[in-house]
Amino acid sequence: TLLEESEYELKEKEHHWHDEKTTLDQQLSDRDDKIFTLSQDLSSSAKLNDEQSHTIDNLEQTLSNMRAELNKVQLHHAQTLDKMEGELENERHAHVETLEKLTSTREHL
């Protein structure tokens, strides 16, 4: 009968729409999973970026400290060399004076 055919078509359409809804629900779920994964990746990437920035800042500070320490050491070495050169010059003068006195004493003898 016509009523039975209409009911059959209605059930077929209902079944078809149910399948479509299931497919769309699955697509939405897949998309939500993708969004969640991308959000986690973005968060991880941002965290890694922050960690790398912090590491770079630490390395730059360490390098700056090492340069300052090297400058201090170089200055100390330069000052030490200047002092040693001065002492050697004084010793040389003292030796020259001693040699001159010895020469003068020998000439008198």
C-alpha positions as CSV (number, residue, x, y, z in Angstrom):
1,T,0.0,0.0,0.0
2,L,0.9,3.6,-0.3
3,L,1.2,4.1,3.4
4,E,3.6,1.1,3.7
5,E,5.7,2.4,0.9
6,S,5.8,5.9,2.5
7,E,6.8,4.3,5.8
8,Y,9.5,2.2,4.1
9,E,10.9,5.3,2.3
10,L,10.8,7.3,5.5
11,K,12.7,4.5,7.3
12,E,15.2,4.4,4.4
13,K,15.7,8.2,4.6
14,E,15.9,7.9,8.4
15,H,18.6,5.2,8.1
16,H,20.4,7.3,5.4
17,W,20.4,10.4,7.7
18,H,21.5,8.4,10.6
19,D,24.4,7.1,8.6
20,E,25.2,10.7,7.4
21,K,25.0,11.9,11.0
22,T,27.3,9.1,12.2
23,T,29.8,10.0,9.4
24,L,29.6,13.8,10.3
25,D,30.0,13.0,14.0
26,Q,33.1,10.9,13.2
27,Q,34.5,13.7,11.1
28,L,33.9,16.2,13.9
29,S,35.5,13.9,16.4
30,D,38.5,13.4,14.1
31,R,38.8,17.2,13.6
32,D,38.6,17.7,17.4
33,D,41.4,15.2,17.9
34,K,43.5,16.9,15.3
35,I,42.9,20.3,16.9
36,F,43.8,18.9,20.3
37,T,47.0,17.3,18.9
38,L,47.9,20.6,17.2
39,S,47.2,22.5,20.4
40,Q,49.5,20.2,22.3
41,D,52.2,20.5,19.7
42,L,51.9,24.3,19.8
43,S,52.1,24.2,23.6
44,S,55.1,21.9,23.5
45,S,56.7,24.1,20.9
46,A,56.1,27.3,22.9
47,K,57.5,25.6,26.0
48,L,60.6,24.4,24.1
49,N,61.0,27.9,22.7
50,D,60.9,29.3,26.2
51,E,63.4,26.8,27.4
52,Q,65.7,27.5,24.5
53,S,65.4,31.3,25.1
54,H,66.2,30.7,28.8
55,T,69.2,28.5,27.8
56,I,70.4,31.2,25.4
57,D,70.1,33.9,28.1
58,N,72.1,31.7,30.5
59,L,74.8,31.0,27.9
60,E,75.0,34.7,27.0
61,Q,75.4,35.6,30.7
62,T,78.0,32.9,31.2
63,L,79.9,34.1,28.2
64,S,79.7,37.7,29.5
65,N,81.0,36.5,32.9
66,M,83.8,34.6,31.2
67,R,84.8,37.6,29.1
68,A,84.9,39.8,32.3
69,E,87.0,37.2,34.1
70,L,89.3,36.9,31.1
71,N,89.7,40.7,31.0
72,K,90.6,40.7,34.7
73,V,93.1,38.0,34.2
74,Q,94.7,39.8,31.3
75,L,94.8,43.0,33.2
76,H,96.4,41.2,36.2
77,H,99.0,39.5,33.9
78,A,99.8,42.9,32.2
79,Q,100.2,44.5,35.6
80,T,102.4,41.6,36.8
81,L,104.6,41.8,33.7
82,D,105.0,45.6,34.1
83,K,106.0,45.0,37.8
84,M,108.4,42.3,36.8
85,E,109.9,44.4,34.1
86,G,110.4,47.3,36.6
87,E,112.0,44.9,39.1
88,L,114.3,43.5,36.4
89,E,115.3,47.1,35.3
90,N,116.1,48.0,38.9
91,E,118.2,44.8,39.3
92,R,120.0,45.6,36.0
93,H,120.8,49.1,37.2
94,A,122.0,47.7,40.5
95,H,124.2,45.2,38.7
96,V,125.6,47.9,36.5
97,E,126.3,50.1,39.6
98,T,127.9,47.1,41.3
99,L,130.0,46.3,38.2
100,E,131.1,50.0,37.9
101,K,132.1,50.0,41.6
102,L,134.0,46.7,41.1
103,T,135.7,48.1,38.1
104,S,136.6,51.4,39.9
105,T,137.9,49.4,42.9
106,R,140.0,47.2,40.6
107,E,141.5,50.3,38.9
108,H,142.4,51.8,42.3
109,L,144.1,48.6,43.3
